[in-house]
Amino acid sequence: QVKLVESGGGLVEAGGSLRLSCAASGSTASITTRGWYRQTPGSSRELVATISLGGSTNYADSVKGRFTISRDNAKGTVDLQMNSLKPEDTAVYYCYAESWRGATFWGQGTQVTVSS
């Protein structure tokens, strides 16, 4: 019903910036909340940021003041602007979406690596 595809990951040095983007296709009109999660090999997937249909945002404490989530409903995209990156931000970042029916959807993930 909904397909999510991330892009924009890569390798940057500490202090640098990256902008991730996630494009949604299919039944995009059903999407309410969108967000980003991340996961390292030895940990569970953790919330990074979410944004509601009305634009209300929520951030993990570890990224507050550095990351900004935004969405463009007309384009069906959600972005994550990541500034002042730290080696601890290294992870696979996953795009997330929730529909009005309560269904959840995930992208395939994009690697972000921050070197020291």
C-alpha positions as CSV (number, residue, x, y, z in Angstrom):
1,Q,0.0,0.0,0.0
2,V,2.8,2.4,0.9
3,K,6.4,2.2,-0.2
4,L,9.2,4.2,1.4
5,V,12.6,4.8,-0.1
6,E,15.4,6.6,1.7
7,S,18.3,8.5,0.1
8,G,21.1,10.8,1.1
9,G,23.2,8.7,3.4
10,G,26.9,8.6,3.2
11,L,30.3,9.2,4.9
12,V,31.1,12.5,6.6
13,E,33.6,13.7,9.1
14,A,32.6,14.7,12.6
15,G,31.0,18.2,12.6
16,G,29.7,17.8,9.1
17,S,26.1,17.7,7.8
18,L,23.9,15.4,5.8
19,R,20.4,15.6,4.6
20,L,18.3,12.4,4.4
21,S,15.2,12.2,2.3
22,C,12.4,9.6,2.2
23,A,9.9,9.4,-0.7
24,A,6.6,7.8,-0.2
25,S,4.5,6.2,-3.0
26,G,1.3,4.4,-3.2
27,S,-1.6,5.3,-0.8
28,T,0.2,8.4,0.5
29,A,-3.1,10.1,1.4
30,S,-3.5,7.6,4.3
31,I,-0.2,8.6,6.0
32,T,-0.4,10.5,9.3
33,T,2.8,10.4,11.4
34,R,6.2,10.2,9.6
35,G,9.6,9.8,11.2
36,W,13.1,8.5,11.3
37,Y,14.6,5.7,13.3
38,R,18.2,4.4,13.5
39,Q,19.9,1.1,14.4
40,T,23.5,-0.1,15.0
41,P,24.5,-3.8,14.7
42,G,24.5,-4.3,18.5
43,S,21.3,-2.4,19.4
44,S,17.6,-2.2,18.8
45,R,16.0,0.3,16.5
46,E,15.6,3.7,18.3
47,L,13.5,6.7,17.5
48,V,15.3,9.7,16.1
49,A,12.5,12.1,15.2
50,T,8.8,12.1,14.3
51,I,6.5,14.6,12.7
52,S,2.7,14.5,12.8
53,L,0.3,15.4,10.1
54,G,-0.2,18.8,11.7
55,G,3.6,19.4,11.9
56,S,4.2,18.7,15.5
57,T,7.7,17.3,16.0
58,N,9.4,15.0,18.5
59,Y,13.1,14.4,18.9
60,A,15.3,12.0,20.8
61,D,17.3,13.9,23.4
62,S,20.6,12.9,21.8
63,V,19.8,14.8,18.6
64,K,17.9,17.9,19.8
65,G,19.3,21.1,18.5
66,R,21.3,19.3,15.8
67,F,18.7,17.4,13.7
68,T,15.5,18.9,12.1
69,I,12.7,16.8,10.6
70,S,10.4,18.3,8.0
71,R,7.7,17.0,5.6
72,D,6.3,18.0,2.2
73,N,2.9,16.4,1.9
74,A,2.5,17.6,-1.7
75,K,5.7,15.8,-2.7
76,G,5.2,12.9,-0.3
77,T,8.6,13.3,1.2
78,V,10.0,13.6,4.7
79,D,13.5,14.9,5.3
80,L,16.0,14.8,8.1
81,Q,18.6,17.6,8.2
82,M,21.5,16.4,10.3
83,N,24.1,19.0,11.5
84,S,27.1,18.9,13.8
85,L,27.3,15.1,13.3
86,K,29.1,13.0,15.8
87,P,30.6,9.5,15.5
88,E,27.9,8.3,17.8
89,D,25.3,9.1,15.0
90,T,26.7,6.4,12.9
91,A,23.9,4.0,12.1
92,V,21.5,2.7,9.5
93,Y,18.6,5.3,9.3
94,Y,15.1,4.0,8.5
95,C,12.2,6.0,7.3
96,Y,8.9,5.3,9.0
97,A,5.2,6.1,8.3
98,E,1.9,5.4,10.0
99,S,-1.5,5.4,8.4
100,W,-4.8,6.5,9.8
101,R,-5.8,2.9,10.2
102,G,-2.8,2.2,12.4
103,A,-0.7,0.3,9.8
104,T,3.1,1.0,9.9
105,F,5.6,1.1,7.0
106,W,9.4,1.1,6.8
107,G,12.0,2.0,4.2
108,Q,15.0,-0.2,3.4
109,G,17.4,1.9,5.4
110,T,20.4,4.1,4.4
111,Q,23.8,4.0,6.0
112,V,25.2,7.1,7.7
113,T,28.8,6.9,8.8
114,V,30.5,9.7,10.8
115,S,34.3,9.5,11.1
116,S,36.3,11.0,14.0
